[in-house]
Amino acid sequence: MRVALAAALALSACVSAQLQISPERATALERELTGQRRWLKVSMFVTPFFGDSTHKLLTPVPPDEVRLLDDTAGKPISPGEVERVVPAGTPVRITKVEFPSTMVMAQRLLYTPRTLAWVHVELPNARTVPLVVVLRPGLSGDEQVRVELARALALEDPGPAIERFSDAVREGVRTKSAVLEMSAEALEMAWGWPESKRLELVGSSKKERWSWPNRRGATLVDGRVTELTP
């Protein structure tokens, strides 16, 4: 009994460190979000789900940049190789939202990001295992959850904005390939949101440096891509 209690307490502490939201708010959010129709705000890779064959991961970054699960040495674990790309603007439906309660985590496979929130989505006319968007750790409160989810799944269709891009930029967004002269909006749709942004003023111009893991980056001047580091 003591061992079981200690394990449960340890598990609860882990949940608290990963996602700070009360069970009551989590339940309310699950009801609010489940069934919603949304659109991919960025083009997403579909990959395996860390060895769990019953799910697929939907991620805005390449597998070697995924930071959801670490090995025993503290190094990030790759979920698996890219299987396909789902372009920004694709309509989806949220079919289930799972916050990491003790009971939920006990039902998840050990080598999955089981201490994080999972949002299951369904593509139109798709007959596949559930696709999962995993929300990052450190979220505190339901408003942060909504904001983080909206970075991946837009409340409004980005299709009209994508149609205004040039042919080369639309193709870059569709294939997750950044191209020179992309706008900041298009770059985020193609490569996903950056890990960091650094801003400086150069004369009358605004110069930004966007960085992703593994030294991938882009320089933007006045909102347009001028240099890329693949």
MDAnalysis code that builds the backbone (N, CA, C; Angstrom):
import MDAnalysis as mda
import numpy as np

u = mda.Universe.empty(690, n_residues=230, atom_resindex=np.repeat(np.arange(230), 3), trajectory=True)
u.add_TopologyAttr("name", ["N", "CA", "C"] * 230)
u.add_TopologyAttr("resid", np.arange(1, 231))
u.add_TopologyAttr("resname", ["MET", "ARG", "VAL", "ALA", "LEU", "ALA", "ALA", "ALA", "LEU", "ALA", "LEU", "SER", "ALA", "CYS", "VAL", "SER", "ALA", "GLN", "LEU", "GLN", "ILE", "SER", "PRO", "GLU", "ARG", "ALA", "THR", "ALA", "LEU", "GLU", "ARG", "GLU", "LEU", "THR", "GLY", "GLN", "ARG", "ARG", "TRP", "LEU", "LYS", "VAL", "SER", "MET", "PHE", "VAL", "THR", "PRO", "PHE", "PHE", "GLY", "ASP", "SER", "THR", "HIS", "LYS", "LEU", "LEU", "THR", "PRO", "VAL", "PRO", "PRO", "ASP", "GLU", "VAL", "ARG", "LEU", "LEU", "ASP", "ASP", "THR", "ALA", "GLY", "LYS", "PRO", "ILE", "SER", "PRO", "GLY", "GLU", "VAL", "GLU", "ARG", "VAL", "VAL", "PRO", "ALA", "GLY", "THR", "PRO", "VAL", "ARG", "ILE", "THR", "LYS", "VAL", "GLU", "PHE", "PRO", "SER", "THR", "MET", "VAL", "MET", "ALA", "GLN", "ARG", "LEU", "LEU", "TYR", "THR", "PRO", "ARG", "THR", "LEU", "ALA", "TRP", "VAL", "HIS", "VAL", "GLU", "LEU", "PRO", "ASN", "ALA", "ARG", "THR", "VAL", "PRO", "LEU", "VAL", "VAL", "VAL", "LEU", "ARG", "PRO", "GLY", "LEU", "SER", "GLY", "ASP", "GLU", "GLN", "VAL", "ARG", "VAL", "GLU", "LEU", "ALA", "ARG", "ALA", "LEU", "ALA", "LEU", "GLU", "ASP", "PRO", "GLY", "PRO", "ALA", "ILE", "GLU", "ARG", "PHE", "SER", "ASP", "ALA", "VAL", "ARG", "GLU", "GLY", "VAL", "ARG", "THR", "LYS", "SER", "ALA", "VAL", "LEU", "GLU", "MET", "SER", "ALA", "GLU", "ALA", "LEU", "GLU", "MET", "ALA", "TRP", "GLY", "TRP", "PRO", "GLU", "SER", "LYS", "ARG", "LEU", "GLU", "LEU", "VAL", "GLY", "SER", "SER", "LYS", "LYS", "GLU", "ARG", "TRP", "SER", "TRP", "PRO", "ASN", "ARG", "ARG", "GLY", "ALA", "THR", "LEU", "VAL", "ASP", "GLY", "ARG", "VAL", "THR", "GLU", "LEU", "THR", "PRO"])
u.atoms.positions = np.array([
    [0.829, -1.205, 0.000],
    [0.000, 0.000, 0.000],
    [0.862, 1.253, 0.000],
    [1.939, 1.265, 0.860],
    [2.814, 2.428, 0.911],
    [3.521, 2.653, -0.418],
    [3.949, 1.541, -1.039],
    [4.641, 1.640, -2.327],
    [3.712, 2.235, -3.381],
    [2.468, 1.739, -3.418],
    [1.500, 2.230, -4.394],
    [1.218, 3.708, -4.169],
    [1.077, 4.114, -2.884],
    [0.804, 5.509, -2.575],
    [1.975, 6.392, -2.984],
    [3.192, 5.939, -2.692],
    [4.376, 6.717, -3.060],
    [4.476, 6.882, -4.564],
    [4.166, 5.811, -5.300],
    [4.218, 5.884, -6.763],
    [3.185, 6.867, -7.293],
    [2.003, 6.830, -6.707],
    [0.940, 7.744, -7.155],
    [1.315, 9.189, -6.888],
    [1.911, 9.451, -5.706],
    [2.328, 10.806, -5.382],
    [3.420, 11.286, -6.321],
    [4.367, 10.403, -6.639],
    [5.440, 10.768, -7.563],
    [4.879, 11.094, -8.929],
    [3.907, 10.312, -9.357],
    [3.282, 10.536, -10.654],
    [2.537, 11.860, -10.674],
    [1.832, 12.173, -9.593],
    [1.096, 13.422, -9.527],
    [2.035, 14.614, -9.558],
    [3.199, 14.508, -8.880],
    [4.178, 15.591, -8.879],
    [4.699, 15.832, -10.274],
    [4.912, 14.762, -11.025],
    [5.393, 14.885, -12.401],
    [4.379, 15.617, -13.260],
    [3.114, 15.282, -13.074],
    [2.050, 15.955, -13.824],
    [2.046, 17.439, -13.485],
    [2.165, 17.766, -12.221],
    [2.160, 19.154, -11.795],
    [3.296, 19.927, -12.444],
    [4.464, 19.280, -12.575],
    [5.612, 19.943, -13.175],
    [5.419, 20.138, -14.675],
    [4.698, 19.238, -15.318],
    [4.532, 19.281, -16.761],
    [3.358, 20.166, -17.196],
    [2.287, 20.142, -16.425],
    [1.072, 20.861, -16.828],
    [0.329, 21.288, -15.571],
    [0.276, 22.591, -15.333],
    [-0.343, 23.089, -14.116],
    [-1.762, 23.567, -14.415],
    [-2.684, 22.644, -14.257],
    [-4.098, 22.957, -14.479],
    [-4.926, 22.043, -13.583],
    [-5.967, 22.581, -12.990],
    [-6.759, 21.785, -12.054],
    [-7.561, 20.723, -12.804],
    [-7.889, 19.627, -12.138],
    [-8.711, 18.584, -12.786],
    [-10.044, 19.133, -13.285],
    [-10.640, 20.070, -12.534],
    [-11.927, 20.629, -12.941],
    [-11.783, 21.423, -14.245],
    [-10.723, 22.239, -14.359],
    [-10.513, 23.020, -15.575],
    [-10.140, 22.099, -16.739],
    [-9.380, 21.054, -16.442],
    [-9.023, 20.106, -17.500],
    [-10.270, 19.448, -18.076],
    [-11.189, 19.045, -17.206],
    [-12.431, 18.421, -17.665],
    [-13.259, 19.394, -18.497],
    [-13.318, 20.657, -18.055],
    [-14.076, 21.664, -18.801],
    [-13.457, 21.915, -20.171],
    [-12.128, 21.946, -20.226],
    [-11.448, 22.152, -21.505],
    [-11.672, 20.979, -22.449],
    [-11.637, 19.780, -21.924],
    [-11.896, 18.598, -22.751],
    [-13.276, 18.695, -23.398],
    [-14.267, 19.105, -22.626],
    [-15.625, 19.242, -23.165],
    [-15.681, 20.367, -24.206],
    [-14.997, 21.466, -23.923],
    [-15.018, 22.632, -24.820],
    [-14.372, 22.328, -26.169],
    [-13.247, 21.629, -26.155],
    [-12.452, 21.452, -27.371],
    [-12.872, 20.254, -28.209],
    [-13.349, 19.206, -27.570],
    [-13.695, 17.988, -28.304],
    [-14.826, 18.251, -29.292],
    [-14.607, 17.851, -30.525],
    [-15.590, 18.044, -31.573],
    [-15.393, 19.300, -32.395],
    [-14.494, 20.193, -31.948],
    [-14.274, 21.435, -32.692],
    [-13.674, 21.164, -34.068],
    [-14.090, 21.972, -35.040],
    [-13.465, 21.953, -36.352],
    [-12.406, 23.040, -36.390],
    [-11.211, 22.672, -36.843],
    [-10.117, 23.632, -36.947],
    [-9.360, 23.390, -38.257],
    [-8.262, 24.147, -38.436],
    [-7.407, 24.003, -39.615],
    [-5.957, 23.978, -39.163],
    [-5.124, 23.225, -39.855],
    [-3.707, 23.247, -39.532],
    [-3.163, 24.646, -39.805],
    [-2.569, 25.258, -38.797],
    [-2.006, 26.594, -38.970],
    [-0.629, 26.533, -39.611],
    [0.061, 25.403, -39.415],
    [1.361, 25.172, -40.044],
    [1.327, 23.806, -40.720],
    [2.157, 23.620, -41.713],
    [2.270, 22.290, -42.321],
    [2.909, 21.348, -41.305],
    [2.419, 20.124, -41.254],
    [2.834, 19.186, -40.214],
    [3.409, 17.905, -40.808],
    [4.428, 17.379, -40.130],
    [4.926, 16.048, -40.439],
    [4.077, 15.014, -39.705],
    [3.841, 13.892, -40.359],
    [3.260, 12.725, -39.695],
    [4.393, 11.728, -39.481],
    [4.572, 11.292, -38.241],
    [5.625, 10.336, -37.894],
    [5.039, 9.244, -37.013],
    [5.800, 8.162, -36.790],
    [5.384, 7.206, -35.756],
    [5.281, 7.905, -34.399],
    [4.737, 7.197, -33.438],
    [4.494, 7.793, -32.127],
    [5.339, 7.089, -31.065],
    [6.650, 7.229, -31.191],
    [7.569, 6.693, -30.186],
    [7.340, 5.211, -29.907],
    [7.057, 4.430, -30.930],
    [6.881, 3.002, -30.741],
    [5.465, 2.569, -30.429],
    [4.553, 3.525, -30.232],
    [3.144, 3.198, -29.988],
    [2.446, 3.103, -31.347],
    [2.165, 1.905, -31.796],
    [1.596, 1.704, -33.134],
    [0.133, 2.104, -33.234],
    [-0.499, 2.458, -32.120],
    [-1.913, 2.824, -32.140],
    [-2.120, 4.323, -32.377],
    [-1.030, 5.091, -32.480],
    [-1.122, 6.523, -32.719],
    [-0.046, 6.960, -33.711],
    [-0.248, 8.138, -34.297],
    [0.768, 8.817, -35.100],
    [0.949, 10.221, -34.531],
    [2.176, 10.734, -34.621],
    [2.454, 12.086, -34.145],
    [2.283, 13.084, -35.278],
    [1.655, 14.204, -34.975],
    [1.519, 15.322, -35.897],
    [2.379, 16.443, -35.327],
    [3.497, 16.761, -36.010],
    [4.477, 17.686, -35.449],
    [4.915, 18.726, -36.471],
    [5.119, 19.980, -36.046],
    [5.548, 21.024, -36.978],
    [7.039, 21.000, -37.280],
    [7.819, 20.213, -36.543],
    [9.270, 20.182, -36.740],
    [9.728, 18.782, -37.130],
    [10.897, 18.657, -37.786],
    [11.407, 17.337, -38.157],
    [11.626, 16.454, -36.926],
    [11.647, 15.133, -37.108],
    [11.787, 14.227, -35.966],
    [13.009, 14.503, -35.090],
    [14.139, 14.915, -35.707],
    [15.335, 15.142, -34.894],
    [15.271, 16.441, -34.095],
    [14.200, 17.230, -34.279],
    [14.015, 18.443, -33.494],
    [12.876, 18.323, -32.489],
    [12.222, 17.170, -32.456],
    [11.124, 16.965, -31.507],
    [11.702, 16.887, -30.099],
    [11.132, 17.667, -29.183],
    [11.603, 17.721, -27.797],
    [10.455, 17.390, -26.840],
    [9.981, 16.152, -26.930],
    [8.848, 15.727, -26.100],
    [9.198, 14.624, -25.128],
    [10.273, 13.905, -25.412],
    [10.614, 12.735, -24.608],
    [12.123, 12.550, -24.618],
    [12.711, 12.344, -23.428],
    [14.157, 12.147, -23.313],
    [14.483, 10.716, -22.906],
    [15.675, 10.272, -23.287],
    [16.141, 8.965, -22.827],
    [16.742, 9.098, -21.433],
    [17.299, 8.012, -20.903],
    [17.818, 8.025, -19.534],
    [19.025, 8.934, -19.378],
    [19.677, 9.278, -20.487],
    [20.820, 10.195, -20.441],
    [20.394, 11.644, -20.629],
    [19.077, 11.868, -20.766],
    [18.575, 13.215, -20.933],
    [18.613, 13.739, -22.357],
    [18.848, 12.848, -23.325],
    [18.878, 13.258, -24.727],
    [17.503, 13.042, -25.366],
    [17.093, 13.959, -26.256],
    [15.766, 13.823, -26.885],
    [15.651, 12.534, -27.702],
    [14.488, 11.913, -27.621],
    [14.201, 10.709, -28.392],
    [13.414, 11.092, -29.637],
    [13.848, 10.594, -30.788],
    [13.119, 10.837, -32.032],
    [11.879, 9.951, -32.080],
    [10.747, 10.479, -32.540],
    [9.539, 9.654, -32.609],
    [9.576, 8.633, -33.735],
    [10.422, 8.858, -34.754],
    [10.485, 7.980, -35.922],
    [10.563, 8.811, -37.190],
    [10.796, 8.158, -38.312],
    [10.986, 8.861, -39.578],
    [9.687, 9.472, -40.107],
    [9.848, 10.558, -40.865],
    [8.692, 11.220, -41.474],
    [7.990, 10.282, -42.456],
    [6.680, 10.200, -42.350],
    [5.887, 9.374, -43.256],
    [5.217, 10.204, -44.351],
    [4.805, 11.414, -44.008],
    [4.207, 12.311, -44.997],
    [4.054, 13.687, -44.393],
    [3.654, 14.638, -45.233],
    [3.405, 16.011, -44.793],
    [1.935, 16.335, -45.017],
    [1.307, 16.937, -44.022],
    [-0.065, 17.436, -44.159],
    [0.033, 18.961, -44.212],
    [-0.368, 19.589, -45.325],
    [-0.119, 21.024, -45.497],
    [-0.993, 21.922, -44.634],
    [-0.461, 23.099, -44.349],
    [-1.228, 24.130, -43.643],
    [-2.524, 24.411, -44.399],
    [-3.569, 24.680, -43.654],
    [-4.876, 24.921, -44.258],
    [-5.759, 23.692, -44.330],
    [-5.195, 22.516, -44.045],
    [-5.998, 21.285, -44.054],
    [-7.010, 21.316, -42.909],
    [-8.296, 21.082, -43.187],
    [-9.290, 21.063, -42.100],
    [-9.140, 19.800, -41.253],
    [-9.340, 19.943, -39.963],
    [-9.280, 18.804, -39.048],
    [-10.410, 18.939, -38.043],
    [-10.689, 17.841, -37.362],
    [-11.659, 17.857, -36.265],
    [-10.993, 17.287, -35.031],
    [-11.148, 17.972, -33.914],
    [-10.608, 17.463, -32.651],
    [-11.549, 16.379, -32.135],
    [-11.036, 15.167, -32.021],
    [-11.887, 14.055, -31.601],
    [-11.762, 13.727, -30.114],
    [-10.633, 14.104, -29.528],
    [-10.452, 13.808, -28.097],
    [-9.316, 14.658, -27.555],
    [-9.456, 15.101, -26.314],
    [-8.393, 15.826, -25.619],
    [-8.113, 15.077, -24.329],
    [-6.839, 14.745, -24.112],
    [-6.466, 13.977, -22.920],
    [-5.419, 14.742, -22.113],
    [-5.792, 15.125, -20.897],
    [-4.827, 15.709, -19.985],
    [-4.237, 14.597, -19.111],
    [-2.988, 14.765, -18.676],
    [-2.281, 13.654, -18.028],
    [-2.639, 13.439, -16.562],
    [-3.853, 12.969, -16.319],
    [-4.200, 12.551, -14.961],
    [-3.463, 11.255, -14.647],
    [-3.449, 10.894, -13.397],
    [-2.776, 9.654, -12.993],
    [-3.359, 8.455, -13.722],
    [-4.687, 8.431, -13.870],
    [-5.334, 7.308, -14.543],
    [-4.975, 7.284, -16.030],
    [-4.989, 8.459, -16.677],
    [-4.648, 8.525, -18.104],
    [-3.212, 8.076, -18.335],
    [-2.295, 8.553, -17.514],
    [-0.886, 8.188, -17.699],
    [-0.656, 6.694, -17.493],
    [-1.406, 6.107, -16.568],
    [-1.250, 4.674, -16.321],
    [-1.663, 3.852, -17.535],
    [-2.550, 4.408, -18.389],
    [-3.031, 3.693, -19.570],
    [-2.137, 3.898, -20.789],
    [-1.218, 4.858, -20.716],
    [-0.334, 5.142, -21.839],
    [0.923, 4.285, -21.775],
    [1.498, 4.016, -22.944],
    [2.743, 3.257, -22.971],
    [3.855, 4.039, -22.293],
    [4.782, 3.320, -21.669],
    [5.853, 3.942, -20.894],
    [6.700, 4.871, -21.742],
    [7.088, 4.423, -22.930],
    [7.991, 5.228, -23.762],
    [7.215, 6.088, -24.752],
    [6.301, 6.894, -24.205],
    [5.580, 7.921, -24.956],
    [5.601, 9.177, -24.080],
    [5.289, 10.344, -24.632],
    [5.233, 11.559, -23.798],
    [3.980, 11.571, -22.932],
    [3.890, 10.639, -22.031],
    [2.642, 10.388, -21.303],
    [2.334, 11.419, -20.230],
    [3.309, 12.272, -19.872],
    [3.055, 13.299, -18.866],
    [2.569, 14.607, -19.488],
    [2.305, 14.597, -20.797],
    [1.869, 15.800, -21.494],
    [0.433, 15.651, -21.996],
    [-0.153, 16.756, -22.416],
    [-1.519, 16.735, -22.948],
    [-1.511, 16.301, -24.404],
    [-2.418, 15.405, -24.764],
    [-2.548, 14.911, -26.138],
    [-3.867, 15.400, -26.726],
    [-3.786, 15.935, -27.944],
    [-4.982, 16.367, -28.663],
    [-5.112, 15.498, -29.913],
    [-6.143, 14.661, -29.960],
    [-6.371, 13.761, -31.088],
    [-7.136, 14.503, -32.175],
    [-6.655, 14.404, -33.410],
    [-7.331, 15.073, -34.513],
    [-7.603, 14.091, -35.646],
    [-8.623, 14.417, -36.407],
    [-9.046, 13.571, -37.525],
    [-9.015, 14.391, -38.810],
    [-8.392, 13.846, -39.846],
    [-8.360, 14.505, -41.143],
    [-9.617, 14.137, -41.925],
    [-10.026, 14.965, -42.894],
    [-11.216, 14.633, -43.680],
    [-11.022, 13.362, -44.491],
    [-11.994, 12.488, -44.423],
    [-12.000, 11.244, -45.210],
    [-10.782, 10.355, -44.941],
    [-10.185, 10.499, -43.770],
    [-8.994, 9.705, -43.447],
    [-9.382, 8.495, -42.602],
    [-8.817, 7.365, -42.965],
    [-9.024, 6.150, -42.179],
    [-7.674, 5.655, -41.702],
    [-7.165, 6.330, -40.695],
    [-5.854, 6.009, -40.147],
    [-5.963, 5.913, -38.636],
    [-4.893, 5.473, -38.004],
    [-4.853, 5.508, -36.550],
    [-4.892, 6.976, -36.121],
    [-5.285, 7.269, -34.890],
    [-5.419, 8.665, -34.458],
    [-4.118, 9.454, -34.620],
    [-4.248, 10.673, -35.136],
    [-3.129, 11.610, -35.194],
    [-3.164, 12.446, -33.923],
    [-1.993, 12.663, -33.320],
    [-1.941, 13.343, -32.029],
    [-1.022, 14.556, -32.094],
    [-1.540, 15.701, -31.667],
    [-0.728, 16.882, -31.416],
    [-0.426, 16.885, -29.921],
    [0.855, 16.854, -29.563],
    [1.249, 16.846, -28.157],
    [1.598, 18.272, -27.747],
    [0.938, 18.777, -26.706],
    [1.204, 20.139, -26.245],
    [2.478, 20.169, -25.401],
    [3.223, 21.248, -25.522],
    [4.518, 21.357, -24.852],
    [4.355, 21.367, -23.334],
    [5.406, 21.021, -22.606],
    [5.357, 21.082, -21.145],
    [5.385, 22.531, -20.659],
    [5.042, 22.700, -19.394],
    [5.150, 24.008, -18.771],
    [3.939, 24.897, -18.901],
    [2.843, 24.394, -19.490],
    [1.647, 25.218, -19.632],
    [0.964, 25.370, -18.279],
    [0.467, 26.577, -18.017],
    [-0.157, 26.857, -16.732],
    [-1.496, 27.545, -16.962],
    [-2.585, 26.846, -16.687],
    [-3.907, 27.426, -16.829],
    [-4.522, 27.153, -18.187],
    [-5.849, 27.240, -18.251],
    [-6.547, 26.869, -19.478],
    [-6.306, 27.853, -20.610],
    [-6.054, 29.142, -20.321],
    [-5.823, 30.090, -21.408],
    [-4.510, 29.795, -22.128],
    [-3.479, 29.399, -21.396],
    [-2.224, 29.012, -22.035],
    [-2.411, 27.774, -22.904],
    [-3.247, 26.862, -22.468],
    [-3.541, 25.674, -23.273],
    [-4.212, 26.091, -24.578],
    [-5.191, 26.985, -24.508],
    [-5.886, 27.445, -25.717],
    [-4.916, 28.130, -26.680],
    [-4.048, 28.996, -26.148],
    [-3.090, 29.719, -26.990],
    [-2.117, 28.752, -27.650],
    [-1.615, 27.805, -26.883],
    [-0.660, 26.839, -27.439],
    [-1.322, 25.986, -28.515],
    [-2.545, 25.550, -28.278],
    [-3.242, 24.735, -29.270],
    [-3.500, 25.532, -30.545],
    [-3.826, 26.820, -30.410],
    [-4.117, 27.657, -31.575],
    [-2.882, 27.895, -32.433],
    [-1.689, 27.701, -31.876],
    [-0.468, 27.833, -32.682],
    [-0.360, 26.696, -33.686],
    [-0.965, 25.568, -33.390],
    [-0.940, 24.416, -34.300],
    [-2.234, 24.272, -35.070],
    [-3.351, 24.481, -34.385],
    [-4.669, 24.282, -34.987],
    [-5.420, 25.601, -34.954],
    [-5.544, 26.237, -36.117],
    [-6.143, 27.569, -36.207],
    [-7.655, 27.507, -36.055],
    [-8.214, 28.557, -35.452],
    [-9.661, 28.672, -35.329],
    [-10.288, 29.158, -36.624],
    [-9.503, 29.864, -37.453],
    [-9.983, 30.361, -38.732],
    [-9.154, 29.774, -39.859],
    [-9.778, 29.557, -40.990],
    [-9.142, 28.938, -42.148],
    [-8.020, 29.837, -42.696],
    [-6.759, 29.357, -42.694],
    [-5.670, 30.159, -43.263],
    [-5.603, 30.071, -44.786],
    [-6.523, 29.315, -45.392],
    [-6.510, 29.125, -46.837],
    [-6.478, 30.416, -47.638],
    [-7.336, 31.420, -47.322],
    [-7.295, 32.657, -48.084],
    [-5.944, 33.351, -48.035],
    [-5.273, 33.322, -46.876],
    [-3.943, 33.932, -46.772],
    [-2.939, 33.169, -47.630],
    [-3.029, 31.840, -47.622],
    [-2.109, 31.019, -48.417],
    [-2.296, 31.290, -49.904],
    [-3.536, 31.497, -50.336],
    [-3.813, 31.758, -51.746],
    [-3.182, 33.056, -52.236],
    [-2.903, 33.971, -51.328],
    [-2.291, 35.237, -51.719],
    [-0.784, 35.129, -51.912],
    [-0.192, 34.010, -51.464],
    [1.246, 33.817, -51.635],
    [1.571, 33.534, -53.101],
    [2.830, 33.752, -53.482],
    [3.274, 33.378, -54.824],
    [3.276, 31.861, -54.958],
    [3.378, 31.373, -56.203],
    [3.398, 29.926, -56.434],
    [4.554, 29.268, -55.691],
    [5.731, 29.894, -55.721],
    [6.908, 29.313, -55.070],
    [6.724, 29.239, -53.556],
    [6.132, 30.272, -52.992],
    [5.920, 30.285, -51.540],
    [4.853, 29.279, -51.145],
    [3.772, 29.187, -51.917],
    [2.738, 28.180, -51.619],
    [3.318, 26.778, -51.653],
    [4.180, 26.511, -52.643],
    [4.804, 25.196, -52.726],
    [5.733, 24.966, -51.538],
    [6.437, 26.012, -51.107],
    [7.289, 25.891, -49.927],
    [6.487, 25.556, -48.683],
    [5.359, 26.218, -48.513],
    [4.495, 25.927, -47.368],
    [3.982, 24.493, -47.450],
    [3.541, 24.093, -48.640],
    [2.967, 22.751, -48.807],
    [3.972, 21.655, -48.493],
    [5.249, 21.884, -48.834],
    [6.288, 20.853, -48.666],
    [7.175, 21.092, -47.450],
    [6.855, 22.111, -46.635],
    [7.653, 22.478, -45.458],
    [9.085, 22.860, -45.855],
    [9.194, 23.644, -46.913],
    [10.492, 24.105, -47.401],
    [10.498, 25.631, -47.403],
    [11.378, 26.221, -46.621],
    [11.484, 27.677, -46.597],
    [12.156, 28.167, -47.879],
    [11.721, 29.323, -48.372],
    [12.327, 29.922, -49.559],
    [12.561, 31.399, -49.299],
    [13.545, 31.959, -50.006],
    [13.852, 33.375, -49.858],
    [12.656, 34.225, -50.275],
    [12.526, 35.360, -49.603],
    [11.455, 36.330, -49.849],
    [10.109, 35.892, -49.275],
    [10.084, 34.746, -48.590],
    [8.871, 34.384, -47.852],
    [8.553, 35.463, -46.819],
    [7.281, 35.674, -46.571],
    [6.893, 36.533, -45.450],
    [7.073, 35.763, -44.141],
    [7.056, 36.487, -43.035],
    [7.163, 35.834, -41.728],
    [6.009, 34.851, -41.520],
    [4.809, 35.235, -41.958],
    [3.641, 34.360, -41.826],
    [3.847, 33.061, -42.590],
    [4.357, 33.156, -43.822],
    [4.568, 31.968, -44.639],
    [5.688, 31.104, -44.069],
    [6.737, 31.731, -43.540],
    [7.847, 30.969, -42.957],
    [7.361, 30.139, -41.778],
    [6.534, 30.726, -40.937],
    [6.014, 29.968, -39.796],
    [5.129, 28.817, -40.255],
    [4.341, 29.035, -41.319],
    [3.511, 27.954, -41.852],
    [4.359, 26.813, -42.391],
    [5.522, 27.142, -42.962],
    [6.386, 26.122, -43.546],
    [7.232, 25.410, -42.501],
    [7.904, 26.161, -41.651],
    [8.868, 25.579, -40.721],
    [8.344, 25.443, -39.297],
    [7.168, 25.979, -39.021],
    [6.678, 25.955, -37.652],
    [7.236, 27.128, -36.875],
    [6.705, 27.338, -35.663],
    [7.143, 28.467, -34.855],
    [8.568, 28.218, -34.360],
    [9.397, 29.277, -34.345],
    [10.804, 29.100, -33.950],
    [10.964, 28.917, -32.452],
    [12.109, 28.375, -32.104],
    [12.449, 28.221, -30.687],
    [12.764, 29.582, -30.071],
    [13.346, 30.475, -30.878],
    [13.656, 31.811, -30.382],
    [13.643, 32.808, -31.533],
    [13.424, 34.084, -31.186],
    [13.492, 35.179, -32.142],
    [14.367, 36.276, -31.545],
    [15.300, 36.791, -32.350],
    [16.152, 37.888, -31.905],
    [15.948, 39.071, -32.845],
    [15.643, 40.215, -32.295],
    [15.297, 41.397, -33.094],
    [16.331, 42.492, -32.887],
    [16.708, 43.149, -33.983],
    [17.559, 44.327, -33.899],
    [17.158, 45.307, -35.000],
    [17.430, 46.589, -34.748],
    [17.160, 47.622, -35.741],
    [18.454, 47.959, -36.462],
    [18.426, 47.887, -37.785],
    [19.587, 48.222, -38.604],
    [19.166, 49.391, -39.492],
    [19.572, 50.581, -39.093],
    [19.109, 51.765, -39.790],
    [17.608, 51.887, -39.616],
    [16.906, 51.960, -40.712],
    [15.438, 52.046, -40.641],
    [14.772, 50.690, -40.826],
    [15.574, 49.619, -40.881],
    [15.028, 48.277, -41.116],
    [14.976, 47.455, -39.833],
    [14.020, 46.560, -39.781],
    [13.895, 45.627, -38.660],
    [14.471, 44.278, -39.083],
    [15.523, 43.850, -38.404],
    [16.185, 42.590, -38.724],
    [15.897, 41.573, -37.629],
    [15.423, 40.404, -38.034],
    [15.108, 39.343, -37.081],
    [15.910, 38.088, -37.409],
    [16.275, 37.363, -36.359],
    [16.910, 36.057, -36.519],
    [16.047, 35.037, -35.809],
    [15.460, 34.137, -36.607],
    [14.645, 33.065, -36.055],
    [15.496, 31.803, -35.976],
    [15.410, 31.099, -34.852],
    [16.221, 29.894, -34.662],
    [15.366, 28.719, -34.227],
    [15.711, 27.570, -34.757],
    [15.107, 26.296, -34.379],
    [16.213, 25.389, -33.835],
    [15.864, 24.259, -33.232],
    [16.917, 23.341, -32.774],
    [17.822, 22.898, -33.919],
    [18.971, 22.364, -33.554],
    [19.950, 21.841, -34.524],
    [20.460, 22.913, -35.481],
    [20.474, 24.167, -35.015],
    [21.085, 25.297, -35.724],
    [20.340, 25.707, -36.989],
    [19.150, 25.201, -37.209],
    [18.343, 25.656, -38.338],
    [17.861, 27.072, -38.045],
    [17.932, 27.952, -39.047],
    [17.538, 29.327, -38.776],
    [17.230, 30.118, -40.029],
    [16.697, 31.313, -39.816],
    [16.345, 32.207, -40.918],
    [16.544, 33.648, -40.469],
    [17.006, 34.479, -41.398],
    [17.115, 35.917, -41.164],
    [16.024, 36.613, -41.967],
    [15.302, 37.507, -41.313],
    [14.247, 38.270, -41.978],
    [14.547, 39.760, -41.846],
    [14.357, 40.487, -42.905],
    [14.500, 41.941, -42.894],
    [13.167, 42.535, -43.306],
    [12.610, 43.334, -42.415],
    [11.297, 43.933, -42.644],
    [10.250, 42.882, -43.014],
    [10.309, 41.759, -42.309],
    [9.277, 40.738, -42.459],
    [9.431, 39.815, -43.635],
    [10.588, 39.840, -44.324],
    [10.841, 38.966, -45.469],
    [12.125, 38.179, -45.251],
    [12.117, 36.908, -45.664],
    [13.286, 36.043, -45.488],
    [14.395, 36.460, -46.464],
    [15.562, 36.749, -45.902],
    [16.715, 37.133, -46.740],
    [17.843, 36.108, -46.696],
    [17.820, 35.237, -45.690],
    [18.892, 34.238, -45.549],
    [18.352, 33.031, -44.799],
    [18.814, 31.840, -45.216],
    [18.367, 30.601, -44.575],
    [19.561, 29.755, -44.191],
    [19.450, 29.110, -43.013],
    [20.428, 28.126, -42.574],
    [19.677, 26.818, -42.411],
    [19.677, 25.943, -43.422],
    [18.876, 24.706, -43.355],
    [19.311, 23.796, -42.215],
])
